């Protein structure tokens, strides 16, 4: 494999290109250690050591450091590692490593996210937000079911009414324009048409709904 380009990422790190394609990022000390220079061949044993030892270990450590500050879904963590220019095979190895220790768990993430947002977002909005984070529909459904079995459920009508109440909406005095505005407000938060229609007609001036 021919080293065709080396470009500086920072004062300490460089991108290395092999045979015209980006391969990996190494520290400058590692470039010297492996004697990596433009227009010179990279020995197979050196390439193998970089790809099977140095970079996987670094990707695992990076994953652990990221997870110390917050939870990530599988896809979110993969995206963060991709941003760090780790090769795909190293990313997969790092994710499988942290997953094997339970440091990432998409279903647990989904359950926690659902429980936290039940009082402020519709189910549809929660599902959409979770899918954007890379969690599949089946995992989301199972997470909702598990929470329901534990008695954690959502009253979407009550939630819609509460949001309208916070907006100072009153069905008795609202104009058609105000109703349309509040309809759009709830619709953008993922509430179904039937829920919105009921909420807009209810007397929500008290907290009884």
C-alpha positions in Angstrom: 0.0 0.0 0.0 1.4 3.3 -1.1 1.1 6.4 1.2 -0.2 9.0 -1.3 -1.0 11.9 1.1 -0.6 13.0 4.7 -2.6 16.0 5.8 -2.5 17.7 9.2 -5.7 17.6 11.3 -4.2 19.3 14.3 -0.8 20.0 15.8 -0.6 16.4 16.9 -2.6 14.4 14.4 -2.7 13.7 10.7 -4.9 12.0 8.1 -3.2 9.3 6.2 -4.2 8.3 2.6 -3.3 5.0 1.1 -3.5 4.4 -2.7 -5.4 7.7 -3.0 -8.0 6.8 -0.4 -8.4 8.1 3.2 -7.3 5.3 5.5 -7.0 6.6 9.1 -5.8 9.3 11.5 -2.6 8.9 13.5 -0.6 10.9 15.9 2.6 12.4 14.5 4.6 10.2 16.9 3.0 7.2 15.3 3.9 8.4 11.9 7.5 8.5 13.0 7.2 5.1 14.7 5.9 3.4 11.6 8.0 5.5 9.3 5.0 6.6 7.3 6.0 9.1 4.6 4.4 10.2 1.3 5.4 8.1 -1.7 6.6 5.2 0.5 5.0 1.8 0.9 3.3 1.0 4.2 4.3 -2.6 5.1 1.3 -5.0 5.6 2.4 -5.8 9.1 2.4 -2.2 10.1 -1.0 -1.6 8.5 -2.4 -4.7 10.3 -1.1 -3.4 13.7 -2.6 0.0 13.1 -6.0 -1.4 12.1 -6.3 -4.3 14.6 -4.5 -2.9 17.7 -3.9 0.8 17.8 -7.2 2.2 16.3 -9.7 -0.3 17.8 -8.2 0.4 21.3 -8.4 4.2 20.7 -12.0 3.9 19.4 -13.0 1.9 22.5 -11.4 4.5 24.8 -13.1 7.3 22.9 -16.5 5.6 23.3 -16.0 5.1 27.0 -15.1 8.8 27.4 -18.1 9.9 25.5 -20.4 7.7 27.6 -19.1 9.1 30.8 -20.9 12.4 30.1 -24.2 11.2 28.6 -26.1 8.3 27.1 -25.9 7.5 23.4 -27.9 5.3 21.1 -26.0 2.9 19.0 -26.3 5.1 15.9 -25.4 8.3 17.8 -22.2 6.7 19.1 -21.3 5.5 15.6 -21.9 9.0 14.3 -19.5 10.5 16.9 -16.8 8.0 16.0 -17.3 8.6 12.3 -16.7 12.3 13.0 -13.4 11.3 14.6 -12.4 9.6 11.3 -12.2 6.1 12.7 -12.4 3.3 10.1 -15.8 1.6 9.9 -14.4 -1.7 11.2 -12.9 0.0 14.3 -16.2 1.7 14.9 -18.1 -1.6 14.8 -15.6 -3.2 17.2 -15.8 -0.3 19.6 -19.6 -0.3 19.6 -19.8 -4.1 20.1 -17.3 -3.7 23.0 -19.3 -1.1 25.0 -22.6 -2.8 24.1 -21.3 -6.1 25.5 -20.8 -4.4 28.9 -24.3 -2.7 28.8 -22.9 0.8 28.4 -25.2 1.3 25.4 -28.6 -0.2 25.2 -31.1 1.2 22.7 -34.2 -0.2 24.5 -33.0 1.2 27.9 -32.4 4.5 26.2 -35.9 4.4 24.6 -37.6 3.6 28.0 -35.8 6.4 29.8 -36.5 8.9 27.0 -40.2 7.9 26.9 -40.7 8.2 30.6 -38.9 11.6 30.7 -41.0 13.0 27.9 -44.5 11.5 28.6 -45.6 14.6 30.4 -44.6 17.0 27.6 -44.8 15.3 24.2 -47.3 13.2 22.3 -46.5 9.6 21.6 -46.1 10.3 17.9 -43.6 13.1 18.7 -41.7 10.8 21.1 -41.5 8.1 18.5 -40.3 10.5 15.8 -37.6 11.9 18.1 -36.4 8.4 19.0 -36.3 7.3 15.3 -34.2 10.4 14.6 -31.7 9.1 17.2 -31.5 5.9 15.3 -33.8 3.6 17.3 -36.0 1.3 15.3 -39.8 1.2 15.5 -39.9 -2.3 17.0 -37.6 -1.3 19.9 -39.7 1.8 20.5 -42.9 -0.2 20.5 -41.4 -2.7 23.0 -40.2 0.1 25.2 -43.7 1.6 25.3 -45.3 -1.8 26.1 -42.8 -2.5 28.9 -43.5 0.9 30.5 -47.3 0.3 30.1 -46.9 -3.0 31.9 -45.3 -1.1 34.8 -48.3 1.3 34.9 -46.5 4.1 33.1 -49.0 5.4 30.6 -49.9 8.6 28.9 -53.3 10.4 28.7 -52.8 12.3 25.4 -56.0 14.2 25.8 -55.1 15.5 29.2 -51.6 16.4 28.0 -53.1 18.3 25.0 -55.4 20.2 27.3 -52.6 21.0 29.7 -50.6 22.5 26.8 -53.6 24.6 25.7 -54.1 25.7 29.3 -50.5 26.9 29.4 -51.2 28.9 26.2 -54.2 30.6 28.0 -56.6 29.0 25.4 -60.3 29.2 26.2 -62.8 27.2 24.1 -65.7 29.6 25.0 -64.0 32.7 23.8 -61.5 31.5 21.1 -62.0 32.9 17.6 -61.7 30.6 14.6 -58.2 32.0 14.0 -57.1 31.2 17.5 -58.5 27.7 17.2 -56.5 27.2 13.9 -53.4 28.5 15.6 -53.8 26.1 18.5 -54.6 23.2 16.2 -51.3 23.8 14.4 -49.5 24.1 17.7 -50.7 20.7 18.9 -50.4 19.1 15.4 -46.7 20.1 15.3 -46.3 18.3 18.6 -47.6 15.1 17.1 -51.1 14.9 18.4 -53.8 13.1 16.4 -56.7 15.0 14.8 -59.3 13.4 17.0 -57.3 14.3 20.2 -56.8 17.9 19.0 -60.5 18.3 18.1 -61.7 17.2 21.5 -59.1 19.3 23.3 -60.1 22.5 21.5 -63.8 22.0 22.5 -63.3 21.2 26.1 -63.6 23.5 29.0 -60.0 23.5 30.2 -60.1 26.5 32.5 -59.9 24.1 35.4 -57.4 21.3 36.0 -60.1 18.6 36.0 -59.5 17.4 32.4 
